[in-house]
Amino acid sequence: MQTAPGTDAVAPETTPAPPKDRRVLRAVARWVATVGVFALAGVGTAYGVVGMERTDVPGLATESDGRWAYPEISRPSAPTGGSTDSHLADVRRLLLPAPAGATEDKALRGADGWLATKDFLAIYSEADDREEAAQVLTDNGLRHIAARGWTTEDGTRTGIYLLQFDTAPTATGVCSEFNDGISPAYDTRGADSWDFDDGFPTDADVEGIDRHVYDEVKPYGAEHLRQAYLCAGDVVAVIVQARKGSAAAVPFQQTVVLQSQLLS
């Protein structure tokens, strides 16, 4: 994995699913809209979403591809010195802000902006998984967790969790414990069977970020879930989106790319 530089770091009821032994990559052909273009502005310290005409995006047949309106996003200044693969800026300031019209999930603010480990682990459905994941975090010296969440007007719920460790190699090891690149290691609450999301556009990859994205296998439960693990230097980011019916691909891709850029 390439490590991310840090000196400029700015439930429901479900249908029975396959057993735990589910780590098999299913090749599913998907054609999804590409993520919007994200442009750097102002000496590389700020960037925002650049609008695209519908006709510029292959495969779309509607007036809007469904991307959200995020505010302009800026990397915070960081102290000099230290390791180039560590985030020297306060990771609470590296959380992606909520898009326009969204309602914040205040429970994810935690105390002084730090979320308790048990509250992060609550995203996993099984007690055994939560216990095992907790041990992984303890054994690897988890420093703290910054989190943010919101619900958009269409009912899509988003949770972003930034788990910071002392070193990039430690975080890389944790990232591999939480997912194997084909499926997540632990069942997220509301879904227990996943496909690797091979519809995620590779041209949206952010340099220095090791990205693993997953899509819930049909039939969905009460909600359709999407999730991502981002390995970024000394930070492991976990992103979960869920929506009753179907969670759209474009807002998920957009959220993953923007959070990746903030961590790069």
C-alpha positions as CSV (number, residue, x, y, z in Angstrom):
1,M,0.0,0.0,0.0
2,Q,1.1,3.6,-0.7
3,T,0.9,5.7,2.4
4,A,-0.7,9.1,2.4
5,P,1.3,12.1,3.1
6,G,0.2,14.0,6.2
7,T,2.2,17.2,6.3
8,D,-0.3,18.9,4.0
9,A,-3.3,17.0,5.4
10,V,-5.3,19.5,5.3
11,A,-32.1,-3.5,11.4
12,P,-33.7,-4.2,10.9
13,E,-35.2,-7.4,9.7
14,T,-33.1,-9.0,7.0
15,T,-33.7,-11.9,4.6
16,P,-31.6,-15.0,5.4
17,A,-28.1,-14.5,3.8
18,P,-25.3,-16.8,2.9
19,P,-23.2,-18.2,5.9
20,K,-20.2,-16.3,7.3
21,D,-17.9,-18.1,4.8
22,R,-18.7,-15.5,2.1
23,R,-15.3,-14.2,1.0
24,V,-15.7,-14.9,-2.7
25,L,-15.5,-12.1,-5.3
26,R,-18.6,-12.1,-7.4
27,A,-17.9,-10.6,-10.8
28,V,-21.0,-8.5,-11.4
29,A,-21.1,-6.3,-14.5
30,R,-22.3,-2.8,-13.6
31,W,-22.4,0.4,-15.5
32,V,-22.6,3.4,-13.1
33,A,-22.2,7.1,-13.5
34,T,-18.7,8.3,-13.0
35,V,-18.0,10.5,-10.0
36,G,-18.0,14.2,-10.6
37,V,-14.7,15.9,-11.2
38,F,-13.1,17.4,-8.1
39,A,-10.7,20.4,-8.6
40,L,-8.0,21.9,-6.5
41,A,-8.3,25.6,-5.9
42,G,-6.1,28.3,-4.3
43,V,-2.5,27.0,-4.2
44,G,-3.7,23.4,-3.6
45,T,-5.3,24.2,-0.2
46,A,-8.9,24.1,-1.1
47,Y,-11.1,22.3,-3.5
48,G,-14.7,21.9,-4.4
49,V,-17.0,20.0,-6.6
50,V,-16.9,21.2,-10.2
51,G,-20.3,20.9,-12.0
52,M,-20.5,18.8,-15.1
53,E,-23.2,18.8,-17.7
54,R,-25.3,15.7,-17.8
55,T,-24.1,15.0,-21.3
56,D,-20.5,14.9,-20.1
57,V,-21.1,11.8,-18.0
58,P,-21.4,8.5,-19.8
59,G,-24.5,6.3,-19.3
60,L,-26.8,8.9,-17.7
61,A,-30.3,9.4,-18.9
62,T,-31.7,11.8,-16.4
63,E,-31.3,15.5,-15.8
64,S,-29.1,14.9,-12.7
65,D,-26.7,12.2,-11.8
66,G,-27.7,12.7,-8.1
67,R,-24.5,14.1,-6.7
68,W,-24.8,16.1,-3.5
69,A,-23.9,19.8,-3.1
70,Y,-21.0,19.8,-0.7
71,P,-19.5,23.1,0.6
72,E,-16.0,24.2,-0.4
73,I,-13.6,22.0,1.4
74,S,-10.2,23.1,2.7
75,R,-7.4,21.2,4.2
76,P,-6.4,22.6,7.6
77,S,-2.8,23.9,8.1
78,A,-0.5,21.4,9.8
79,P,2.6,21.7,12.0
80,T,5.9,21.1,10.2
81,G,8.1,18.1,10.9
82,G,7.3,14.5,11.7
83,S,6.7,11.6,9.5
84,T,5.6,12.1,5.9
85,D,3.0,9.4,6.2
86,S,1.3,10.7,9.4
87,H,-1.4,13.2,9.6
88,L,-0.1,16.1,11.7
89,A,-3.3,18.1,11.5
90,D,-6.0,17.3,14.0
91,V,-8.0,14.5,12.3
92,R,-11.3,16.0,13.6
93,R,-10.6,18.8,11.0
94,L,-10.2,16.2,8.3
95,L,-13.7,14.9,8.4
96,L,-15.8,15.6,5.4
97,P,-18.6,18.2,6.1
98,A,-22.2,17.3,5.5
99,P,-23.7,18.3,2.1
100,A,-26.3,21.0,1.7
101,G,-29.7,20.2,3.2
102,A,-28.5,17.3,5.4
103,T,-29.4,16.8,9.0
104,E,-26.3,16.1,11.2
105,D,-26.2,13.0,13.4
106,K,-25.2,14.7,16.7
107,A,-24.6,11.4,18.4
108,L,-21.4,11.0,16.3
109,R,-19.9,14.1,17.7
110,G,-18.7,12.3,20.8
111,A,-17.0,14.1,23.6
112,D,-14.8,17.0,22.5
113,G,-15.2,15.6,18.9
114,W,-13.8,12.2,19.9
115,L,-16.1,9.2,19.5
116,A,-16.0,6.4,22.1
117,T,-14.6,3.1,20.7
118,K,-17.8,1.3,21.7
119,D,-19.9,3.7,19.7
120,F,-17.9,3.0,16.6
121,L,-18.1,-0.7,17.1
122,A,-21.9,-0.4,17.3
123,I,-21.9,-0.3,13.5
124,Y,-21.1,-4.1,13.5
125,S,-24.1,-6.4,14.1
126,E,-22.6,-9.4,15.9
127,A,-21.3,-9.4,19.5
128,D,-18.4,-11.7,18.5
129,D,-17.4,-9.3,15.7
130,R,-17.5,-6.3,18.0
131,E,-15.4,-8.1,20.6
132,E,-12.8,-9.2,18.0
133,A,-12.6,-5.8,16.4
134,A,-12.2,-4.1,19.8
135,Q,-9.3,-6.4,20.5
136,V,-7.7,-5.5,17.2
137,L,-8.0,-1.8,18.0
138,T,-6.6,-2.3,21.5
139,D,-3.7,-4.5,20.4
140,N,-2.7,-1.9,17.8
141,G,-2.9,1.1,20.1
142,L,-5.8,3.0,18.7
143,R,-5.3,6.7,19.6
144,H,-8.7,8.1,19.0
145,I,-11.7,8.1,16.6
146,A,-13.2,11.2,14.9
147,A,-16.6,10.8,13.4
148,R,-19.4,12.7,11.5
149,G,-22.7,11.6,10.2
150,W,-25.8,13.0,8.6
151,T,-29.1,12.1,6.8
152,T,-30.0,13.7,3.5
153,E,-33.5,14.7,2.4
154,D,-33.9,11.5,0.5
155,G,-33.3,9.5,3.6
156,T,-29.7,8.4,2.9
157,R,-27.8,8.0,6.2
158,T,-24.0,8.5,6.1
159,G,-21.5,7.7,8.8
160,I,-17.7,8.5,8.5
161,Y,-15.2,7.3,11.1
162,L,-11.5,8.2,11.1
163,L,-9.5,5.8,13.3
164,Q,-5.9,7.2,14.0
165,F,-3.0,5.1,15.1
166,D,0.6,5.9,16.0
167,T,2.2,4.8,12.7
168,A,1.2,4.1,9.1
169,P,2.4,0.5,9.2
170,T,0.2,-0.1,12.3
171,A,-2.9,1.4,10.5
172,T,-2.1,-0.7,7.4
173,G,-2.2,-3.8,9.5
174,V,-5.5,-2.8,11.1
175,C,-7.0,-2.1,7.7
176,S,-6.1,-5.6,6.5
177,E,-7.7,-7.0,9.7
178,F,-10.9,-5.2,9.0
179,N,-11.2,-6.3,5.3
180,D,-9.4,-8.6,3.0
181,G,-9.9,-6.6,-0.2
182,I,-12.7,-8.9,-1.3
183,S,-15.2,-8.6,1.6
184,P,-15.4,-6.9,5.0
185,A,-14.2,-9.0,8.0
186,Y,-17.1,-8.0,10.1
187,D,-20.8,-7.8,9.3
188,T,-22.2,-4.2,9.3
189,R,-25.5,-3.8,11.1
190,G,-28.2,-4.3,8.6
191,A,-26.3,-6.4,6.1
192,D,-24.2,-9.6,6.3
193,S,-23.4,-10.4,2.7
194,W,-21.3,-8.2,0.5
195,D,-19.9,-7.9,-3.1
196,F,-16.7,-6.0,-3.9
197,D,-18.0,-2.9,-5.6
198,D,-16.3,-3.3,-9.0
199,G,-18.5,-0.6,-10.4
200,F,-16.6,2.1,-8.5
201,P,-14.7,4.1,-11.2
202,T,-11.0,3.5,-11.0
203,D,-10.2,6.9,-12.5
204,A,-11.7,8.3,-9.2
205,D,-8.8,6.8,-7.2
206,V,-6.8,9.2,-5.1
207,E,-3.1,8.8,-5.0
208,G,-1.8,7.5,-1.7
209,I,-5.1,6.0,-0.6
210,D,-5.7,2.3,-0.5
211,R,-9.5,2.1,-1.2
212,H,-11.8,-0.9,-0.5
213,V,-15.4,-0.5,-1.4
214,Y,-18.3,-2.9,-1.0
215,D,-22.0,-3.2,-2.0
216,E,-24.6,-5.2,-0.1
217,V,-25.7,-8.4,-1.9
218,K,-29.4,-8.6,-2.9
219,P,-32.0,-9.2,-1.6
220,Y,-31.5,-6.2,0.7
221,G,-32.9,-6.0,4.2
222,A,-34.8,-3.0,5.5
223,E,-32.1,-0.8,3.9
224,H,-29.5,-1.1,1.1
225,L,-26.0,-0.5,2.5
226,R,-22.7,0.6,0.9
227,Q,-19.4,0.8,2.7
228,A,-15.7,1.7,2.2
229,Y,-12.5,1.3,4.1
230,L,-9.7,3.8,3.2
231,C,-6.2,3.1,4.3
232,A,-4.5,6.5,4.5
233,G,-1.1,6.7,6.3
234,D,-1.8,6.5,10.0
235,V,-5.6,6.7,9.6
236,V,-8.2,4.0,8.7
237,A,-11.4,5.6,7.5
238,V,-14.7,3.7,7.5
239,I,-17.6,5.1,5.5
240,V,-21.1,3.6,5.7
241,Q,-24.1,4.7,3.7
242,A,-27.6,3.2,4.0
243,R,-31.0,4.0,2.5
244,K,-34.4,2.3,2.5
245,G,-35.0,0.8,-0.9
246,S,-31.7,1.5,-2.7
247,A,-28.7,3.6,-1.9
248,A,-27.5,5.5,-5.0
249,A,-24.0,4.9,-6.3
250,V,-23.0,8.4,-7.2
251,P,-23.4,10.1,-3.8
252,F,-21.5,7.2,-2.2
253,Q,-18.6,7.5,-4.8
254,Q,-18.6,11.3,-4.3
255,T,-18.4,10.9,-0.5
256,V,-15.6,8.4,-0.7
257,V,-13.5,10.5,-3.2
258,L,-13.9,13.7,-1.2
259,Q,-13.0,12.1,2.1
260,S,-10.0,10.4,0.3
261,Q,-8.8,13.8,-0.9
262,L,-9.0,15.3,2.6
263,L,-6.8,12.5,3.9
264,S,-4.3,12.5,1.0
